[in-house]
Amino acid sequence: MESLFGDQYDNKDEKSNLFADIILPVPIPKMFTYKIPRNLAESIGIGFRVIVQFGKKKILTGIIGRVHQKPPTSYDAKPILDLLDNHATVNPIQIRFWAWMAEYYCCHIGEVMNAALPSGLKLSSESKIQLNPTFDPDTSPYPLDEREELLLQALANKEEMSYEDCEAVLGIKSIHGILKSLVIKEAIIVFEQVKEKYSPKVESRIRFSHEHVKDKKLLEALFNEIAGKPKQEEILLKYLQEVPVYKKPELNQKGLEKKVISDAGLSASSLKTLIKNGVLEEFKIIISRFEEEEGSNEEIVLSSEQEEAFQQIKKEFEDKNTVLLHGITGSGKTELYITLIKEVLAGGSQVLLLLPEIALTTHMVGRLRQVFGSSMGVYHSKYSDNERVEVWNGVLSGKLSFVVGVRSSIFLPFDSLGMVIIDEEHEPSYKQFDPAPRFQARDAGIMLSWLHQSKTLLGSATPSFETFHNAKTGKYGYVSLEKRFGEAQLPDYYLADILVDKKKNLLKLDFTRLMREKIQEALNNQEQVLIFQNRRGYAPYISCEDCGWIPECEHCDVSLTYHQFGEEMRCHYCGFKEKVPHACSACGSNKLSAVGLGTERIEESLSLLFPEARVARMDLDTTRSKYGYQRLLEDFGSGNVDILVGTQMITKGLDFDRVTVVGIMDADRILYFPDFRAGERAFQQITQVAGRAGRRDKKGSVIIQTRKPEQAIFGQIISGDYKSFYLQEMGERQRFFYPPFVKIIKITTRHKDYKTAEKSARYLHNLMGDIQVKKILLGPEKGLIGKIKNQYIFESIVKLDRTGNAQAHFKQELLHILEEMQAHKDFRGVRFVVDVDPY
C-alpha cells in the first residue's frame, strides 16, 4: 500500500507538475496517479472528490489521498477531468481509517471507499448517443433500414438522446442491435454523460414582494386594488393568515410553502397572476429531508446503582480507552448512554452510538429523539441515497454532532469524535460478510475511536467472550450493573420438555402444555407475549413421507424453505424460488409434508390455538419496507398486537411495559449448531430474549422448550451465571485453539467447475503452509454448503498466533500469493475470498 500522506508539493508555482494519488472504488491493490490540471491546482487537496477516466470507457468518482510532484514511471498519468466540490468530502482521519481497514481485513482501499461513501456521493454515468458530425447519408456506403432512418431523423432535431429516448421513438424494448449497427456505419457516436446522483430536496415558496411589506398602508392599498377579484383576494388572505406580516414584517422573508395554497383548493391561475403582476414573488429553498424536532433537554435522573456505574465508567476512562459496561437486561443502560452523550456533546465533541439492527435503531431513536431532537442524525440502509447523503453532509458541516446508526455509520466524516458507544456489542449483526470489506463494526469502531484519541464504551448483558477476556485481563476497563432499573424484577424461568409432552400426547401444534397455559394466562390478564424462533419462513423444508425426497435449490446445495404466504419455496442464499409441488418429483407420491418450524408456521399455529388473540410476525419477510419495523413496533407498543412472533430481531433492545411472557420455541436448534460459538450464542440469545419479559413492576415468565432440559447451560442461563459459563467455555477454547487465544482467517475458493475449485484450493493451501509464521492450517474442505449460485466452494481455516507480528506477516504473504495465483492462466476464473475474524 502506498503512503496516503506523502509530502505536499514544495513549490506552489510549479502548478503544471502536480500529481494526485487517487482512491478509486475498484478492487485494485493501490491508488492510481493522475495529473492535476493547472486550473485546479489552487483548489484541490486531500479528501476532495474528483472525476477521472479509468481505462478506456469508465468514468469514476475518486477521492484524493495524496498530492505530490512525482509522475508515475509505468504509465502516462491522465488528467483529472473535474473537481466535484469546493471542499473536502472525506477527512484525513477517514483515509487513515480506510487504509487500516484495507490492511487488517485483507482487501483493497478502493473496496473500503466503495462501502464507505453513500451511493449518492458516487457519480453515475448514463450512455447517450449523438449524430456523428462527419456522417452524410447521401455519400455513406452503408444502406440504412427503416428503423435506423427513423432514429437518425429524431436525432437531427436533438443534440443527444438516451437509450430510453431511442426505445420510445422506435416503440421497442431493446435497441442495442440497432445502435451497434449505426456505430459500425459511423452514423452515431455513443458517449457517457456523467451526472451526480445526489439531488437536494427543493421547496417552492411564495412571499409578498419587498415594497408591499414596507408599510401597512401599501398592503391596504393592494387589497383595494384587487377588490372584485375574489380568487386573488382569497390567496392573499390565506397568506396573511399563515404569515402574519402585519404584526411581524420580518416573517415575510421566510414566506409560505407554495403547496399550502394548492392544498387549500385555491386558484392556481390566480396565484400565477399575482406572481406575474409582482404582488407575490416565488422563490426556492433547499430543505432537509428530515423533520425538524426540538429536543426536550430533559434531565436524566439516575438511580443510585446507575450513578455509581456512571462514576465508575468515568474513573475507568482515566486509564483505559475502552470500557465494558456489563449490565443485565433492563438495568437501564440507555439512561447511562444519554448522560454520557450529553456530557461529551457539552464539551464540544461528537458522539457515535452504534446499534446492531435497524429494528433496534427504530425503537431507540424515538427515546433519544425526545432528548436530542434534530441535532441527532440517524444512519442506516433503509434510508434512501439522498437521505444518507444529507446525514453525511450534516456531520461534515457540523450540524449533526451525534449520530445513531448501524455498522455503516462508522464511515461517516467525523472530525472530532469524543466517544463511540457500541450497544449490544456481542451481536453477530456487527459483522459484514459480503461484499468486502468483511469487517467487524465493533472492532472497527474501537480502532476509529483510537484514531480520534477518544473513548469507547461497550455495552452488553451478555458480552462476547473476546470482550470479556479483554476486560478480565486488564486491556479494557470493566463496570457491572447487576440490578434492574426501578421496581422491575428478573423473570421466572421454566423448562418445558418437548419429548415428555409428546409421549403424553400433550404437545399441540408444537406448543407444550406449559407454554400454552402461560400464554393463555397472559392473554386473560390483557398482557402481551413474545415468541422467539431462530428461523423465518413457514417450515425449514418439505419432505415426501414415502421416499424422503426433499426439494433442493437448483443453484445451491441447500433445501428450499417453504413459505406459506405465496405458496412457494425459496432459497435463502441465492433467491431462487418455485411453486410448491403437488407431488414428489422422485416417486410421484402426493404425501408431501412440512418438516420443522418457521416463524410463519408458528404464527399460524398461534392463531389456531388462541383465536381471540391478535398475532403478528417480525422477520426479514415482514420488515422489508422502509417503515416495516416501525409499524410493527408501534402496533405492538400501542396494544394492537397481543402476541409477537419473531427471529433474533426481537431478542434485543425492545422495551414494552405489558410483555410478561416470553416463549423460546426450540432452544436446541440454537445450541446444536456446527460452530465453536454455538454455546456462547445460545446463552446470549436466550438471555437477551428473556430480558424482554417483566421490565416494569410485574414479574415476567420465560418458557424454554427443549428436548434436553438437563443440559448444564440451561441452569447457568436461569441463574444468570455468565461467569461460570464463560470459564467453562474458555477452557475448551484454550485447549482446542479458538479465539480469543488465536486469530482466525478463513479463505474461501469459488469456481463454477468442481475440479478447478478443488485444485486451486489445494494449491493455495500448500503455498500458505510455506509461510513462516506460527499457525495451524485446516482444510481445504468442501464448504458446509458446498455450492451457492452455481459456484463450488472450498474453505481453508488458518489459526494464527496472536503474539508478535505473525498476523501482519501472514496477511502480507497471503496477498502476494493471491496476486500471483490470479495472474496464472489456470486460476484466472477462480474467486478467492479472505475473511478475517469470520465467526
N, C-alpha and C positions, 0 to 999 in steps of 0.2 A: 504494500500500500504506500503510495506516495505521500509525502508530508502535506497536510492540509493547511499548514500555517507557514508557508515559505516567506522569504523576505519580500516586503512590498518594494515596488520599484524605487530606485535611488534618485533618479533624475527625472523630475516631472516634465522637463522639456522634451525628453525623448519619448514623446507620446506614440510615435509610429512604431516603436519596438516593444510594445507591451503585449503580454500574453496572459491568458487566464486558463487555469486548470478547472474544468467544469464537471460537476457530478451530473450524470445523465441517468434517467430512470430505466436502465437496461442492465441485464446480468453480465457485466464485464468487470474484470478484476481491477481496473484502475480508472482514474479520471482521464479525460481527453483534453488536449491543449488546443485552444482556439486563439486567433489573433484578435486583439481589441481594436476596433476601428478608431481612427483619430477623433471622430466626433463624439465618441462615447467615453474616451479616456478619463475625462474630468468627473464623470457622474457614476462610474462603475465601482464596485467593491465586493468584498466577501459577503455572501448571503443574498446577492441580488439574483432575481430571476431573469434569464435571457432566453432568446430563441436561437437555436443553432440547427444547422443541417447535419444529419448523421447518416453516413452512407450516401447513396445516390438520390434517394427519394424521401427519406424520413425527415420530418421537421419535429424537433423535440424541445420541451421546456427543460432547461438545465439550471443548476444552482452553482454560482461561482464559489469554489473552495479555496482558490489561491490566485494571487496576481503576482507576476514576475516578468523578467526580461529574457528568459531562456527559451528559444524556439525548440520545438521537438526535432529530434535527429532522424527518426524513422519515417516521418511523413510530413507533408506540407500542411501547415496549420490553415484551416479555413477561417474566414472572418465570422465573428458573432453577427448574426443578422439584425438583432434588435434587442433593446433593453425593455423589459415589461413594466417596471415600476421605478419610481424615483426614490425608493427607499429599500432597504434590505428586507426580504420576506422571511429569511432564516438568520438566526444569530450565530456567532462563533461557537457558543456552548453547544448548540444543537448539532453543529457539524462535528464537533468532537464526540458528541454522544453517538451520532451515526457511525463514525469511524470505529468507536469502541464496539458497537453492536455488530458491525460487519466482521470485525476481527474475532470477537468472542463466539458468535453464532455461526461462524464459517460460511459467510455469504458475501455478497458484493455491496459496496456502499450505495450503488445505484438502486439495488433492490430495497435497501433501507429507505432511501429517499422516496421511492415509489409508494412504499407503505406509509411514510410519514406525511407527505403532502396530501391534503384533501384533493379529490379529483377536480374540484372547481378551480384549483390553482395550477392545474396542468392544462396545457393547450390541447385543443382537438383540431384535427385538420379534416377538411371536407373536400373531396375530389370534385373539381368543376371542369367544364370544357369551354373553349372559345374557338372561333374561326381561326384557321391558320392564315395569317395575312398574305402569304405567298400563294395561296390556293386560288386557281382560276378554273371554274367548272368547264369553260369552253375549250381550254387547252389541255386539261387533265387527261392523261392516257387511260384513266380508270373510269369505267361506267358506274353510275350510281343507280341504286334501285329506288323504288317509290318512297320507302320509309326514310332512307338516307337523305333524299332530296327534301322531304318534309322537315326533317330535323335541321338541315342547313338553312332552310328558309326561316325557321324560327330563330336560329342563331343570328341571322342577318340583321334582325331588329334588336338584338341584345348583346351586351358586351360579354356576358358569361351566363352559363346555365349549370345548375346542379344536376346530379343523376336523377333526383326526384322530378325536376322540371322536365327532363327528357322523357321520363316514363309517362308524365301527364300529357305531353304533346303527342306521343305515339299511342297512348292508351294501352300500353303493355307493362308487365311487371319486371321483366328482365331485359335490359338494353345493352348489357356488356358486349354481346356479339356484334351489335351494330356499331358501337363506339370503337371496338377493336378494328373493325373493317375500315372505318373512317380515318383512324390513326394511320393504318397501313397505306391508305390512299392519300395521306398527307393533307386531308381536308380540315382536320381539327387538331387542337393541342389540348392535352389533359394536364391540369396542374392542381396543386394543393393550395387551398385557401386556408390560412391559419387564423383561428379565432380563439378568444378567451372563452372558457366555459362559464366562469362566474359572472353573474349579472346582478347588480344591486336591485333591491325592491324599490320601485319608484312610485310615489303617490302624487296624484294631481290635486292641487288645491286652488281655491279662489280667495280673493280679498278685495276690499274697496281700493281703487286707485288712490295714490297718496293724497291728491288735492282734496278728495271728498272727506277725509277724516281730519283735516287740519282745523276745521271749525264746525261746530254743531249746526250753525246756520246754513252751511253749504249742504249738509245732509238733508235738512228740512226742505231746502230749495229743490233738491233732487227728487224728493217724494212729490212735490208739487208738479214737477215737470212730467213725471210718469203717471200722474192721475189719469184714470181712464184706461190704463194698461194693467189690468188686474193680475195677469200672469207674471209680469216683471215685478210688480209690487209684492206678490207672494214670495218671490225668491229673495228680495231684499229684506223682507220682514223675517223670513226664516234665518237668513244670515245674522241679522241683529239679535234674534232670539238665541242663537248658538254662540255668537261672538259679540258680547255687549260693548261695542266700541264707544257708545255714548258715555259709559262710566269709565272705561279704561281704553283709550285710543291705541295704546301700545299693543293690545291684543290683536289688532288688525294685521300686524306684521306676520304673525303665525298663520292667520287665515283659517279657512274651513275646508275640510276634505270635500272634494267635488261630488263624490258619490252620496254624500248626505242629502244633496239636492235631488238627485235622481231617485234615491231610496224613499224620499218623501212624496214621490209621484209628481214633482213639479216639472214644468215645461222645459225640455232640453233646448228647443229653438229660442225661447225667451232668454235663457241663460246665455246662449251664443250671441244674441243681440246685445245684451248688457256688456259682454266682454268686447264685442266689436265696437260698441259706442264709447268704450273707455271708462264705463262706470265701474265695472269689475275687471280685475286682471287675473289671468290664470298663470300659475307657476308650478314647478315640480320640485319635490324634495326626495332625497334618499332616506328611507326609513328602515328601522330594524325589523327583521322577520320575527322577533320575539317580543312578546307583550312586556311593556314597562310595568314593573311592580315595585312598590316601596317595601323595604324590609321593616319589620316591626322593631328591630333592635331590642328585642325582649331580653330581660335579664334572666340568665340561666341560673337556677338555684340548684346547687349540687348537694346531694346527701353527704353525710359525714364520711361514708366509705368512698364516695366519688371524689370528694375534696381531698381526702388522704391520697387517693390514687393520682390525682392531678398534681399534687405537690411532689409525689414520688417520681412521676414522669419528668417533671422539670429538673429534679435533682439528678436523675439518671442522664439527662441530656447534657449535663455539665461535663461528663466524662465520655459519654458514648454518643455516636452519631445516629445509631439505630436503637430503638426501644420496642420490646414486645409488650403489648397490653393484653394479658391473658384474662379476659373477663367472661364469666359464664353467660349463657344466653339469658337475655332480659336484665342484665346488670346495669344497663344504661350507658353503654359505650358512646352512643350518639351525642349525649349531653356533654361528655368529656371532649369529643371531637369539636363540637361547636365552641366550647370555651377556649380550646387551644387555637382554633382557627381565628376567632375574634382577636385573640392576643397577638398572633402573628401579623394579621392584617393591620392592626393598630400600629405596629412597628414599621409599616411601610413595605412589607414583603408580600410575595404571592404564595398561594396555597393550592395544592392539587390533592383532591380526595379521590382515590381510586376505588371503584366498586367492581365486583366480578361479573355482574349480569345486568342487562338492560332492565329486567323486571325489578331488580333491587334499586336501580337508579330511579325508576319511576316512583317507587314508594318513598324513597328517602328524599328525593328532590322536593316534594311537597313540604316536608318538615323543614328542610333547610331554606327553602324559598321564603317561608314565613319570617325567618330571621334576617336573611341577607338580601332578599328582593332581587332586583335586576343587576346588582353588582356581582352576582354569581352566574357563571356560564355552565351549560350542560353540554356534554360532547359524547355522542355515541352513533353507531352505524344506522340507526333508524332515522336519523336526521337526513335531510336532502343535502346534495352537494353544496348548494348555496347557503344553507343554514350552517354547515360545518365551516365554510369559509368565513362567515360572519363571526363565529366564535373565535376562529384563528385570528382574524383581524382585531377582534375585541381584546384578546390577550396581547397582541402585538402593539396596539395603541395604548395599552394600559387601562382601558375602560373596564376590563374584567380582570380582577386580581385574585379571584377564587373560582376554580373550575371543579365540577364533579363530573367524572367520566369513567368509561370502561377502559380497557387496556390501551386503545389507540390514543388516548389523551396524553400519554407520556411524550408524544411527539409535538405537542403544542409549543409555540415560541416563547416560553418563559424566559425572562432575563434576570429576575431577582427572586428566585424561588426560596421561600423561607422554611417551608415544611411540605413533606409528602406524607399523606396518611393513606395506608393501604388497609382497607377494611376486609374482613374475611380472608386474610392473607393466605390461608391454606387452600383456597378454591382452585381446582384444576382449570377453571374457565380463564384464569390469567395466562395460560399457555396458548400461544399461537402455533397452530400445526401447519397450516398451508395458507398462502404461499410463504416464501422467505420474506423477511427474516422470521425464523421459528423461535421467537423469543418468549421468555417468561417475564410478564409485566411486573411481577413483584420484584424480581432480581434487577430488572432494568430500571425500575423506579428507585431502588436503593442506589444504583450507580448514578442515575440522573441527579439525585439529591446530593451525592458526594461531589459531583462536578460543580454544583451550585454552592458547595460548602454549607449545606443546610442540614436539617434533621429529618429522620424518617420514623414514623410511628406505625407499627404493625399491629393490627387488632384481630383477635380471634378467640372464640370459646374453645376451639379445638385446633391449636396451632399445628402447622406442618412439622414433621419431625426434624427437618433441617433447621427451621427457625428456632424450635425449642432447644435443639442441640447447641445452636449458636448462643442462645440466651444462657443456658446452663454452663457453658464453657467460658462465659465472660466476654464474648465478642459483641453481643448485644446487651443492652440493659433489660431488666425484667421487672414488670409491675403486674400484680394479680388483683382481680376484683371478683371476690368469691360469694357475693350476696346479691340477690335480685333487687332491682330498684323498687322502692316503695313497699307496699304490703304483699307484693307478688311472691308466691311460693313455688318451689320446684315441683314438677308434676309427679304423680304416681305412675310407676311403670308396671305393665302386665305382659307376661309372655304367654302367647296363645299357641298351643301345639297343633299344627295343621294335621299331622298324622293321627293323633288321638281323636280329634273331631271327625276325621274321615272314617276311622274304624267304627265310631259310634253313630255314623250317619248324621252328624250334626253340622257338617260343612255344607253351606248353601251358597251357590254361585261364587265359590272361592272365599267366602267370608266365614270365619269361625263364629261360634255362638257368642263368645265373649265380645268380639268386635261388634257384632250386630246389636248386642244388648247395650253397649256403651254408646253407640251411635244413636240408638232409639232414645236412650236416657237424655242425651244432649238435645235432640230434637224436641222432646217433651218439655224441656226447660227453656226452649227457644234460644238455644246456644248453637254455635257453629262447629263444623268438623272439617279437618284437613285429612285427606287420604293420599299417601305417598306411594308411588310405584316408579321404579327407575327404568321405565320404558314407555315410549309413546306408541301409538298405533292401537289396533284392536287386539291383536294377538301376535306373538313373535312369528308364527308361521302356520300354514295349512298343511295337513298331512292326510294321506289316504289310509283309512282304517284297515283295508285289506292287505295292501302290499307295502305300506310305509313310505310311498313316494312323497317327496316334498318339493314344491316348485322353487326353482333357483333362478337367480339373475342371469341373463344371457352374457353379461359383460364382467361379472364379478363372482368370486367363489363364496357367495353367501345366499342364504334362503331369503325369499321375498317376504316382507312384513305385510300382514293382512290389515287393511284399513276398511272398516265397515262403511264409513262415510265415503260415498262414491263407488262402493263395491269394487275395490281394486287392490292389487298387491304392488308394493313399491320396494325398490332397493334404496336403502338409506345411505348408500355410498356413491352411486352414480346417478340416481334419479330415475332409472328405468322403471316403467310401470306397465301393468297389463290387467285386464279384467279377470275377475275370479273365475276359474274354470268350473264347468258344470260336472265334469267327470275327470277321473285320474288319467293323466297322459301315459302312464306306464301300463295299467291293467284295464282301464276303462270303467272301473267301479265308480259309482256316484256317491260312495260313502266318504265324503271329504269333511274333515272337522278342524276347527281352530284349536291349536295347541298353545298353552301358555297364556300369560296375562299382559295386556297392554292397557294404557290409560283409557282408551276409547271403550274397551270391553268392561272395565271397572265402572265407568260412568253409566253404561247401560245396565249393569247388574244392580248398582245402587238405585237406579230409577225403578227397577222391578221390586227390590226389597223394601224400599221406602217411597212408595208412590206419592206421598204427601210432600216430600222434600223437593226443594229446588236444587238441582245438581248442575255444576259447571266443571269444565275441564281446562287446565292450563298446561299446555305443552307447546312444542315448536309449531304444531299444525294450527293451533287456535290463536297464536300470537304473532303471526307473520306480518300483519298490517302494522302501520306506524304506531297506532294508539291501541293495539290489541291488548297489551299488558295493562295499560292504564284503565281501559274499560272494564276488564275482568276484575281488577283490584278495587275499582270504585264500586262495582256491583256487590262484591263480597264485603267491602267495608261498610256499605250502606245497608247491609242486611238483606239484599235481594237474592242472595245465594245462601243456601243452608250448608251444602257440602261441596267443597272444592277438591277435585282430584288433580294431582299434578306430578310432574317429574321433578328433577332437582331444583327447578326454578322456585318451588315453594319451600325449599329447605332452609332458606336463609333470609334474614332481614325483615321479614313480614311481621308486622306488629298490630294485631287486631284484638280488641277488648273481649269479644264474645267467643273466641275459639277456646274450647275446653277439652276437646277430644282430638287426638292425632293418631291416625292409624297407619302402620307400615305394613304393606300387603305381603311382601316376600323378602324378609331380611337376608335369607340365604343367597338370593341372587346377587346381592351386593358383596357378600362375604366370600363366596366361592367363585373367584374370578382369576384368570391366569395373569396376575400382576403382583409384583412384590409389595405394592402399596394397598392391596385389597383390604387387609385388616384395618389399616390406617383410614382408608376412605370410608369403610363401613362404620367405624367409630364416629368419624366426623359427620357423615350424612345422617345417621340415626340420631346423634346428639343434637345436631342442628335442627332437624325437623321436629324433634321432641320439644325443642325450645320455643316452638310457636304456641304451645299449649299453656293456658292459665297464666297469662302475662299481667293480669291485674290482681284483684283481691280474691278471685275464686280459683281453687286448686284444679289443675288440669289432669287429664289421664292420657297415657301413651300406651297403645296396644301394639306389640310387636308380634307379627305372625311368623312362625318359623317351624321347620321340621326338626331342628336340633336345639331345643331350649337349654340343654346342658352346656352349650359352648361357653367357655370362660369369658369371652368378650362381652356377652350379654350382661353378666354380673358386673363387669367393670363399667359398662355404659350406665347401668341402673344406679350404681353407687357414685358415678361421676369420677371414678378413679383413673383419670387420664395419666397420672404419673406412673402408676404401676404398669399400665398397658404400654406406655412409652418405653419403660425399662425392659420389659419383656421383648418387645419388637426390636429394640436397638441391639439386644444381644444377638438375635437372629441375623440382623443386617451386618453386624461386625463379623460374625462367623462366616457368612457367605458373600462378603464384599459387595454391599449395596450402599447407596447414599444414606447418610452423609459421609460415609467413610471412603468412598471413591467418587470420581466424576464419571458419568456415563455419556457416551456418544453412540448414537445409532446411525448406521449408514445403510440406506435402502437403495437397491438396484432395481430398475424397472425397464422392461422391454416387451414388445408385443410377441416376440418369439421366446419360448420357454428356454431352449438350449442357450441362446445368446445371453439371456438374463442370468442363467446359472453360471455360464463360463466367465462373464465379466465380474460377477460377484466373487467367484473363487480367485480370479486373477488379482482383484483389488485386495481381497483378504490376505493373500500371500504377501503382497507388497506392504501392507500395513504391518504385517508380522515382522518386517525388517526394520521398522522404525525403532530406534534405540531409546526407548523410554520404559519405565516400569509399568506394566499393563497386564490385563487379562483379556484375551481375544476370544470371542464366542461366535460360532457360525462358520460360514454363512448357512442360514436355514431358510426354507420357504416361509414366507410371511404367515402370520396367524390367519390372515385372509390372503390366500395365495394369488388371487387375480382381482384387480379392480380396474374398471374401464378398459378391459381387454389388454391390460398390461400385467405381465407376470412379475411377481415381487419376491426378492430375496433380501434378507437382512443380516447384517453383522453387528454385534454389540462389542463395544470397547469399554473396559473398566480401567480408568486411569488413576494413578496415584495422585493424591491432592497436594502433595508437598512439592517444593521446588518449582521448576519451570516445565514439568512434564507435559502439562496441558497445552501450553503455548507452543512448545516444540512439536508435539504430535499434530496439532492443528495446522501448523505451517507446512509440515511434511505431507500431510494428507492433501492439502490443497494443491501442492506441486504434483502429487501422484495423479489426482483427478484431472488436472490440466493436461498432463501428458497422455492419460488414457483417452480423453475426449478428442485429442488430436490424432489418435491412432485410428486407422481405417476400420478395424474390427469393432470398435466401440463407439463410433460416432453417433449412432442412433440410440445409444443407451442413456437413460436418465439416472443420475446419481443424486440422492438427497441426503444431506448431512443434517442431523438433528441433535443439537447439544442439549443436555438435560431433557430427554424426550418424555420422561414419565412424571 
